[in-house]
């Protein structure tokens, strides 16, 4: 039979509650539970005594913060632990500040039992601490006989308390110190004078900001000097090994009438493990930000090497194999690294990454930890390796594999050296999580590089294909024009005329194909920024009138009546060829999607800029597709119903932007579309004459 434990579970999932009960039984408890999921049920349940409350963070119409307030109001001493699958670091911090004892992620219920044991111990310790304070307060009011008797009783109680309890008078004399308090100062026996004086020979103490404290600045001395209670974090660092332990210290001054002196009651609670957990979470957060800062493979590899330093390592070496498993990529980082040490470390090509700190190679795919390197280690593989190890001085090492798609692609080797810290089993989950995130970031960088290479290859293919198609198409255009001239010169009834009439649509189709090829060529030019604008004075109204005339046959074939509204000349300096492409592509787009319906074109001025508006009454564009239609190879409709490559509007926007202008579209499905182009009229606006057009963004 396990240890009986009364547990109130605030949870809307019975399956999750059963998993929690199973974890508690697995840890040796016999839980007696009640399951609630709403405030009324929780308030009713709190009428009964409970040893522990476990709460999900988010419930329908209720959350852990509301549950915490109810529990603290009705049962302030009952530990409250959040068990959630959705809580973030920020939400966890807020809950801890509001009074939650701790939190556990549902996908890591293995932590539940240790957390429950700790919070139960802390709750018991708080009850004992309150009892101790009450007893110490009573000492002032009792007679000398009662004081001696109470002190004996108190000695029995405090000897088993996890927190350190120290009573010290204003003259430096030790009134009381339990074993935990003596251990906090590195002592075995109670000293006659202040334990801080003895401890400073072996340790240095600092506050949460890292400021080293003198004896008179320690909490007990400050409380006695100021006659005011204080609570603070205190770091104890061993001078030789630099090993750190953290304590939450509360010091409360009291006047002792029997002694006619002030006494400070100091409670020391070891919070080293909690600080380590918090530091690990900060390390993961900072590492994630650093690894996400760039998709460049070399930059990501460097960020990967620096991610554990200095939080969980003094030195880190990330060792990767390339895609062919022939060449190694290595990056190193260290708290006291110099350029020469890092260079020498990265140059040890004959030393596998898993053995870079002189430790044996672990089994492939498995981590290995060497908490304390003995006299036989490290073991250098060469004289150069020995010199590097002498410069670093590794004292504790852990090696973990790096995976991509469940395949090991390298190792991350960490070492403590000058800090004096040592690895324990508690460090391994954090190190493995760092390796997992680093591996994921490297995989993303590799995929990004492959994507860029594929895009570059595609653009190069488009450029080559467009150039290769342009030459035969030019010949076809000339031949089709010649055939038209021949047809016009033939007399009625000429037998060859009937043959040439069969090729009547050839010029239009050839020019359409030439336009597609020209768009492909422009896309390749835009991608590398190779086309330039040749500006010249133009009247946009007259220019558009000519372009509308050139598209007469295309408009007739589409059944579209084109009207042009141009109140007057609109003069400016633009590239004639590129301006023609803008107008032609917009008109072609209107004919394609507005077949059988009128197309309205207007040229005027707006705020000193030239404005071109093309409106059709066709199928329109859905709001979700309005921005997408200006991207490469994008269209708002199925390619089965409408031809083309999806490049026309992309080219239009790039050419408009090259002129320093802008284009927008207003559209509703089945209501048609209105494209509006604004072009600066002067050569000095946005892009100068002859300037190269900006490159298009990648996909």
C-alpha positions in Angstrom: 0.0 0.0 0.0 1.4 3.4 -1.0 1.5 6.6 0.9 -2.1 8.0 1.1 -2.5 11.3 -0.7 -5.6 13.4 -0.9 -5.6 15.1 -4.4 -8.1 17.5 -5.8 -7.8 17.5 -9.6 -9.2 20.5 -11.6 -9.5 19.1 -15.1 -12.1 18.8 -17.8 -10.5 15.6 -19.3 -11.1 12.4 -17.4 -8.4 10.7 -19.5 -5.8 13.2 -18.4 -7.0 12.8 -14.8 -6.5 9.0 -15.0 -3.0 9.6 -16.5 -2.2 11.8 -13.5 -3.4 9.2 -11.0 -1.4 6.6 -12.7 1.8 8.7 -12.4 1.1 9.2 -8.7 0.6 5.5 -8.1 3.8 4.8 -10.0 5.6 7.1 -7.7 4.4 5.2 -4.6 1.4 7.2 -3.6 -2.1 5.9 -3.0 -4.1 8.9 -4.3 -7.7 9.6 -3.1 -8.9 12.0 -5.7 -11.9 14.2 -6.7 -12.3 15.6 -10.1 -13.9 19.1 -10.6 -14.0 21.4 -13.7 -16.0 24.4 -12.6 -15.9 27.1 -9.8 -19.0 25.9 -7.9 -17.7 22.3 -7.7 -14.2 23.5 -6.7 -15.6 25.7 -3.9 -17.7 22.8 -2.6 -14.7 20.4 -2.8 -12.5 22.9 -0.8 -14.8 22.3 2.2 -12.9 19.1 2.7 -9.1 18.8 3.5 -6.7 18.2 0.7 -2.9 17.5 0.6 -2.5 18.7 -3.0 -4.3 20.5 -5.9 -3.5 19.7 -9.5 -5.0 22.0 -12.1 -5.2 22.2 -15.9 -4.3 25.7 -17.1 -7.2 26.2 -19.5 -10.7 24.8 -19.0 -14.0 25.8 -20.7 -15.1 29.1 -19.0 -12.4 28.7 -16.3 -8.7 28.6 -16.0 -5.9 27.8 -13.5 -5.5 31.4 -12.4 -9.2 31.5 -11.2 -8.7 28.1 -9.6 -5.5 29.4 -7.8 -7.4 32.4 -6.4 -10.1 30.1 -5.0 -7.6 27.6 -3.5 -5.5 30.3 -1.9 -8.6 32.0 -0.4 -9.9 28.7 1.1 -6.7 26.6 1.6 -3.6 28.9 1.4 -1.2 26.2 2.6 -2.2 23.5 0.1 0.3 23.1 -2.7 -1.1 24.1 -6.2 0.6 22.6 -9.2 -0.4 23.4 -12.8 -0.5 20.3 -15.2 -1.0 21.6 -18.7 -0.2 20.9 -22.3 -0.5 24.5 -23.5 1.2 26.7 -20.9 4.0 29.0 -22.1 7.0 30.2 -20.1 5.4 33.6 -19.7 2.1 32.1 -18.4 4.0 29.8 -16.1 6.0 32.8 -14.7 2.8 34.7 -14.0 1.2 31.7 -12.3 4.3 31.2 -10.1 4.2 34.9 -9.1 0.5 34.6 -8.3 1.3 31.7 -5.8 1.4 28.5 -7.9 3.8 26.0 -6.4 5.1 24.7 -9.8 4.0 23.5 -13.2 4.4 20.3 -15.3 3.8 19.8 -19.0 1.4 17.0 -19.9 3.8 15.7 -22.4 6.4 15.3 -19.7 4.4 13.7 -16.8 7.6 12.0 -15.7 8.4 15.2 -13.9 5.1 15.1 -11.9 6.3 12.8 -9.1 9.5 14.7 -8.3 7.5 18.0 -8.4 4.8 16.6 -6.1 7.4 15.3 -3.6 9.1 18.7 -3.5 6.0 20.8 -3.1 4.7 18.5 -0.4 8.0 18.9 1.4 7.9 22.6 0.9 4.3 22.8 2.2 5.3 20.8 5.3 8.4 23.0 5.7 6.3 26.1 5.5 4.0 24.8 8.2 7.0 23.9 10.3 8.5 27.3 9.6 5.4 29.0 10.8 5.4 26.9 13.9 9.0 27.8 14.5 8.4 31.5 14.2 5.5 31.2 16.7 7.7 29.3 19.1 10.5 31.9 18.7 8.0 34.7 19.3 6.8 33.0 22.5 10.4 32.9 23.8 10.3 36.7 24.4 7.3 36.4 26.7 8.2 33.3 28.7 10.2 32.9 31.8 13.8 31.7 31.6 12.6 28.1 32.5 10.0 28.1 29.8 12.7 29.4 27.3 15.0 26.6 28.1 12.2 24.0 27.8 10.9 25.5 24.6 14.4 25.6 23.1 14.9 21.9 23.8 11.6 21.1 22.1 12.5 23.4 19.2 15.8 21.7 18.7 14.0 18.4 18.1 11.6 20.0 15.6 14.1 22.0 13.6 16.7 19.2 13.4 14.5 17.5 10.7 13.4 20.7 8.8 14.7 21.0 5.3 15.2 24.7 5.5 18.1 26.1 7.4 17.2 28.1 10.6 19.7 30.4 12.2 19.2 32.7 15.2 22.0 35.2 15.6 22.2 38.1 18.0 23.5 41.6 17.3 26.9 40.9 18.8 27.6 38.1 16.4 26.8 35.3 18.8 24.9 32.2 17.6 21.7 31.5 19.5 20.6 28.6 17.4 21.5 26.9 14.1 20.1 23.6 12.8 22.0 21.2 10.6 20.6 22.6 7.4 21.7 26.1 8.4 25.2 24.9 9.2 25.4 23.0 5.8 24.4 26.2 4.0 27.5 27.8 5.4 29.7 24.7 4.8 30.0 23.9 8.6 29.5 20.8 10.6 29.4 22.1 14.1 27.8 25.2 15.5 30.3 28.0 15.9 30.5 30.4 18.8 30.5 33.4 16.4 28.6 34.2 13.2 28.9 31.3 10.7 29.3 33.9 7.9 32.7 34.8 9.2 33.9 31.2 9.0 32.1 30.6 5.6 33.8 33.6 3.9 37.1 31.7 4.2 35.8 29.1 1.8 33.0 30.7 -0.1 32.1 34.0 -1.6 28.5 35.3 -1.4 26.7 37.4 -4.0 23.2 38.8 -4.6 20.9 38.0 -7.5 22.6 40.7 -9.6 26.0 39.1 -9.2 27.4 41.7 -6.7 29.8 40.1 -4.3 28.8 40.8 -0.7 31.0 41.5 2.4 30.1 40.0 5.8 28.3 43.1 6.8 26.1 43.0 3.7 24.7 39.5 4.3 21.0 39.3 5.1 21.4 38.5 8.8 23.7 41.5 9.4 21.5 43.9 7.4 18.4 42.8 9.3 20.1 43.4 12.6 21.5 46.7 11.5 18.3 48.1 10.0 15.9 46.4 12.4 13.8 45.6 9.3 12.9 42.2 7.9 14.1 41.4 4.4 13.9 38.5 1.9 16.4 38.0 -0.9 18.3 35.5 -3.1 21.8 34.6 -2.1 24.4 32.8 -4.2 27.1 30.8 -2.4 30.1 30.2 -4.7 33.0 28.0 -3.6 36.2 29.9 -4.2 38.2 26.9 -5.4 35.8 24.9 -7.6 33.4 27.8 -8.4 30.5 25.5 -7.6 27.3 27.5 -6.9 24.3 27.0 -4.7 21.4 29.4 -4.4 19.3 30.1 -1.3 16.2 32.1 -0.7 16.9 33.9 2.5 14.5 35.7 4.9 15.9 37.5 7.9 13.5 38.8 10.6 14.8 40.9 13.6 13.3 40.4 17.0 14.0 41.9 20.3 14.9 39.3 23.0 14.0 40.7 26.4 15.7 37.8 28.2 19.0 38.7 26.5 18.3 42.4 26.2 19.5 42.2 22.7 18.2 42.0 19.1 18.2 38.6 17.4 17.8 37.9 13.7 15.9 34.7 12.8 17.2 33.7 9.4 15.5 31.0 7.2 17.6 29.6 4.4 15.9 27.5 1.7 18.0 25.8 -1.0 16.5 26.8 -4.4 19.4 25.6 -6.5 17.4 23.1 -8.5 14.7 25.6 -9.2 17.3 28.1 -10.4 18.8 25.5 -12.6 15.4 24.8 -14.1 14.8 28.5 -14.7 18.3 28.9 -16.2 17.6 25.9 -18.5 14.4 27.5 -19.8 16.1 30.8 -20.4 18.9 29.0 -22.2 16.4 27.2 -24.5 14.6 30.5 -25.1 17.8 32.4 -26.0 19.1 29.5 -28.1 15.8 29.4 -30.0 16.0 33.1 -30.8 19.7 32.8 -31.9 19.0 29.8 -34.1 16.0 31.4 -35.7 17.9 34.6 -36.5 19.4 33.4 -39.8 18.8 30.7 -42.4 22.4 30.8 -43.6 23.9 27.4 -42.8 27.3 28.8 -41.6 25.6 31.4 -39.4 23.2 28.7 -38.0 26.1 26.4 -37.2 28.0 29.2 -35.4 24.8 30.1 -33.4 24.4 26.4 -32.6 27.9 26.2 -31.1 27.4 29.3 -29.0 23.9 28.4 -27.8 25.0 26.4 -24.7 27.7 28.8 -23.6 27.9 29.9 -20.8 24.6 28.6 -19.4 25.3 24.9 -19.6 28.9 24.7 -20.8 32.2 26.5 -20.8 33.1 25.0 -24.1 31.0 23.6 -27.0 32.0 21.8 -30.2 29.4 21.0 -32.9 30.7 18.4 -35.4 28.8 17.6 -38.6 29.3 15.4 -41.6 28.4 16.8 -45.0 25.8 15.1 -47.2 28.3 12.7 -48.7 29.6 11.7 -45.2 33.2 12.6 -46.3 34.0 16.0 -45.0 33.5 17.3 -41.5 32.1 20.7 -40.6 33.1 21.9 -37.1 32.4 25.0 -35.0 33.6 25.7 -31.5 32.8 28.2 -28.8 34.0 28.9 -25.3 33.7 31.4 -22.4 37.4 32.1 -22.4 38.1 31.2 -26.0 40.8 32.9 -28.0 41.0 33.0 -31.8 44.0 30.6 -31.7 42.4 28.0 -29.4 39.2 28.0 -31.4 41.2 27.7 -34.6 43.3 24.9 -33.3 40.2 23.1 -32.0 38.4 23.3 -35.3 41.6 22.2 -37.2 41.8 18.8 -35.4 40.4 16.9 -38.4 41.9 13.6 -37.2 39.9 13.7 -34.0 36.2 12.8 -34.2 33.8 15.3 -32.7 32.6 12.9 -30.0 36.2 12.6 -28.7 37.2 16.2 -29.1 37.6 16.6 -25.3 39.6 13.4 -24.9 36.8 11.1 -23.8 35.9 7.7 -25.3 33.5 7.7 -28.2 29.9 6.9 -27.1 27.8 4.3 -29.0 26.3 5.8 -32.2 23.0 7.6 -31.6 23.4 7.5 -27.8 24.5 10.3 -25.4 27.4 9.9 -23.0 28.3 11.7 -19.8 31.6 12.0 -18.0 30.8 13.9 -14.8 34.4 13.9 -13.5 37.4 13.2 -15.8 39.8 10.9 -13.8 43.6 10.8 -14.0 43.6 8.8 -17.2 41.5 11.3 -19.1 41.5 13.3 -21.1 43.2 11.1 -23.7 44.7 13.2 -26.6 44.9 11.6 -30.0 48.0 13.6 -31.1 50.4 16.2 -29.9 48.3 19.0 -31.4 45.3 17.5 -29.6 47.2 17.5 -26.3 48.1 21.2 -26.6 44.5 22.1 -27.2 43.3 20.0 -24.2 46.0 21.6 -22.0 44.7 25.1 -23.0 41.1 24.2 -22.3 41.4 21.9 -19.3 38.1 20.0 -19.5 36.9 18.6 -16.2 33.4 17.4 -17.0 32.1 16.4 -20.4 28.8 15.4 -22.0 28.4 14.3 -25.7 25.0 14.1 -27.4 24.1 13.1 -31.0 22.5 15.5 -33.5 19.7 14.1 -35.6 18.0 15.1 -38.8 15.0 12.9 -39.8 16.0 10.4 -37.1 19.4 10.0 -38.8 22.5 11.0 -36.8 24.4 13.8 -38.7 26.8 14.8 -36.0 27.5 15.4 -32.3 27.5 18.2 -29.8 30.2 18.0 -27.2 30.1 20.2 -24.1 32.7 20.6 -21.4 32.9 22.4 -18.1 36.4 23.7 -17.4 37.3 27.0 -15.8 33.9 27.4 -14.1 34.5 24.3 -11.9 31.0 23.1 -12.5 30.1 19.4 -13.1 27.5 17.7 -15.1 24.8 15.5 -13.5 22.0 13.4 -14.9 19.7 16.4 -14.4 21.6 18.3 -17.1 21.1 15.6 -19.8 17.5 16.5 -20.8 18.4 20.1 -21.3 21.5 19.3 -23.4 19.5 16.8 -25.6 16.8 19.5 -26.1 19.5 22.0 -27.2 20.9 19.4 -29.7 17.4 18.7 -31.0 16.6 22.4 -31.6 20.0 22.9 -33.2 19.6 20.0 -35.5 16.2 21.3 -36.5 17.6 24.7 -37.2 20.5 23.2 -39.3 18.0 21.2 -41.3 15.9 24.3 -42.0 19.0 26.1 -43.1 19.9 23.2 -45.4 16.4 23.1 -46.9 16.5 26.8 -47.4 19.8 26.6 -49.2 18.5 23.8 -51.4 15.4 25.9 -52.2 17.4 28.9 -53.2 19.6 26.7 -55.4 16.5 25.3 -57.0 15.0 28.7 -57.6 18.3 29.9 -59.1 18.3 26.9 -61.4 14.8 27.6 -62.4 15.5 31.2 -63.2 18.5 30.3 -65.2 16.5 27.7 -67.2 13.8 30.4 -67.9 16.4 32.8 -69.1 18.1 30.2 -71.4 14.7 28.9 -72.7 13.4 32.4 -73.4 16.6 33.4 -75.3 16.5 30.1 -77.3 12.8 30.6 -78.2 13.2 34.3 -79.1 15.3 33.7 -82.3 12.9 31.3 -84.1 9.9 33.3 -83.0 11.4 36.4 -84.6 11.7 34.5 -87.8 8.1 33.3 -87.5 6.9 36.9 -86.9 8.7 38.2 -90.0 7.3 35.3 -92.1 3.8 35.8 -90.9 4.0 39.5 -91.7 5.3 38.6 -95.2 2.4 36.2 -95.7 -0.1 38.9 -94.8 1.5 41.3 -97.3 1.4 38.7 -100.0 -2.3 38.0 -99.3 -3.2 41.7 -99.6 -1.4 41.9 -103.0 -3.2 38.9 -104.5 -6.0 39.4 -107.0 -9.5 38.1 -106.2 -9.8 34.5 -107.2 -6.1 33.8 -106.9 -5.9 30.1 -106.0 -3.1 30.8 -103.5 -5.3 33.2 -101.6 -7.5 30.4 -100.3 -4.3 28.7 -99.0 -3.1 31.9 -97.2 -6.5 32.5 -95.7 -6.0 29.3 -93.7 -3.1 31.1 -92.0 -5.2 34.1 -91.0 -4.8 33.5 -87.3 -1.1 32.7 -87.5 0.2 36.3 -86.9 -2.0 36.7 -83.8 -0.9 33.4 -82.3 2.8 34.0 -83.1 2.6 37.4 -81.5 0.8 35.9 -78.5 3.6 33.3 -78.2 6.2 36.1 -78.6 4.6 38.0 -75.7 4.8 34.9 -73.5 8.4 34.5 -74.3 9.1 38.2 -73.7 7.4 37.8 -70.2 9.6 34.8 -69.5 12.7 36.8 -70.5 11.6 39.7 -68.3 11.1 37.4 -65.3 14.7 36.2 -65.6 15.9 39.8 -66.0 13.9 41.0 -63.0 15.2 38.1 -60.9 18.8 39.2 -61.3 18.1 42.9 -61.8 19.5 43.0 -65.4 17.0 45.3 -67.1 17.4 49.1 -67.1 14.9 51.9 -68.0 15.5 54.1 -70.9 13.3 57.2 -70.2 12.1 59.6 -72.8 9.4 62.3 -72.9 6.0 60.8 -73.6 2.3 61.8 -73.6 0.7 58.9 -71.7 -2.8 59.7 -73.2 -1.5 59.6 -76.8 0.6 56.5 -76.0 -2.3 54.6 -74.5 -4.5 55.5 -77.5 -1.9 54.0 -79.8 -1.7 50.8 -77.7 -5.5 50.5 -77.7 -5.4 50.7 -81.5 -2.8 47.9 -81.7 -5.0 45.6 -79.6 -8.0 46.1 -81.8 -7.9 42.6 -83.3 -7.4 41.0 -79.9 -10.4 43.0 -78.5 -12.5 42.0 -81.5 -11.7 38.3 -81.0 -12.6 38.6 -77.3 -15.8 40.4 -78.0 -14.8 43.4 -75.9 -15.6 47.0 -76.8 -12.8 49.3 -75.6 -13.5 52.9 -74.7 -10.7 55.4 -73.8 -11.3 58.5 -71.7 -8.4 60.9 -71.7 -9.4 64.5 -70.9 -6.1 65.9 -72.0 -2.3 65.3 -72.4 -0.5 63.7 -69.5 3.2 64.2 -70.1 6.1 62.6 -68.3 9.3 60.7 -68.8 9.0 56.9 -69.0 10.5 53.9 -70.8 8.5 53.5 -74.1 9.1 49.8 -74.4 8.3 49.0 -70.7 5.3 51.3 -70.7 3.9 49.5 -73.7 4.3 46.2 -71.9 2.4 47.6 -68.9 -0.6 48.8 -71.0 -0.6 45.7 -73.3 -0.6 43.2 -70.3 -3.4 45.1 -68.5 -5.5 45.1 -71.7 -4.8 41.5 -72.4 -5.7 40.6 -68.9 -9.0 42.5 -69.2 -9.9 40.7 -72.5 -9.1 37.3 -71.1 -11.2 37.6 -67.9 -13.9 39.9 -69.3 -14.7 38.2 -72.6 -17.8 39.6 -74.3 -18.0 42.6 -72.0 -16.8 46.2 -72.4 -13.4 47.4 -71.2 -13.0 51.0 -70.0 -9.6 52.8 -70.0 -8.9 56.1 -68.5 -5.8 58.3 -68.4 -5.6 61.4 -66.1 -3.6 63.0 -63.4 -3.7 62.5 -59.6 -1.7 64.5 -57.1 1.1 65.2 -59.6 1.3 61.6 -60.9 0.0 60.1 -64.1 -2.9 57.7 -63.5 -3.9 54.8 -65.8 -7.1 52.9 -65.0 -8.2 49.7 -66.8 -11.7 48.4 -65.8 -13.3 45.2 -67.0 -16.7 43.7 -66.2 -15.6 40.1 -66.1 -15.4 37.3 -63.4 -13.7 39.4 -60.8 -11.2 38.4 -58.1 -11.8 37.0 -54.6 -10.5 39.1 -51.7 -8.1 36.3 -50.7 -6.4 36.3 -54.1 -6.0 40.1 -54.6 -2.4 40.3 -53.5 -1.4 36.8 -54.8 -2.2 37.6 -58.4 0.9 39.9 -58.6 3.3 37.0 -57.7 5.2 34.9 -60.2 3.2 32.0 -61.8 0.1 32.9 -59.7 -3.5 33.1 -60.9 -6.8 33.5 -59.2 -8.5 30.9 -61.5 -7.8 27.4 -62.8 -5.3 27.1 -65.6 -7.6 24.6 -67.3 -10.1 27.4 -68.0 -7.8 30.3 -68.8 -4.4 30.0 -70.6 -1.2 31.8 -69.8 1.7 31.4 -67.5 0.6 33.6 -64.6 3.4 36.1 -65.4 1.7 39.1 -66.9 0.6 40.9 -63.7 3.9 40.0 -62.0 5.8 41.7 -64.9 3.4 44.7 -64.7 4.0 45.3 -61.0 7.8 45.0 -61.4 7.8 47.4 -64.3 5.6 49.9 -62.5 7.8 49.7 -59.4 10.9 50.2 -61.5 9.4 53.5 -62.6 8.8 54.4 -59.0 5.1 53.9 -59.2 2.4 51.6 -57.7 -0.4 49.4 -58.9 -3.5 48.3 -57.0 -6.7 46.4 -57.9 -10.3 46.7 -56.7 -12.5 43.7 -57.4 -15.5 41.7 -56.4 -16.4 38.2 -57.7 -18.7 38.5 -60.8 -18.4 42.3 -60.6 -15.2 42.8 -62.7 -11.9 44.3 -61.7 -10.3 47.8 -61.8 -6.5 48.1 -62.1 -5.1 51.5 -61.2 -1.5 52.4 -62.0 0.2 55.5 -60.6 3.4 56.7 -62.3 5.6 59.6 -61.2 5.9 62.0 -64.1 9.5 63.1 -63.5 12.7 61.2 -64.0 14.0 62.0 -60.5 11.1 60.3 -58.7 12.0 57.0 -57.1 14.0 55.6 -60.0 16.2 57.7 -62.4 16.5 57.2 -66.1 18.8 54.4 -67.0 18.7 53.0 -63.4 18.5 49.3 -63.0 15.2 48.0 -61.9 15.0 46.3 -58.5 15.3 42.6 -58.3 12.1 40.7 -57.6 11.8 38.9 -54.2 12.3 35.2 -54.1 9.3 32.8 -53.9 
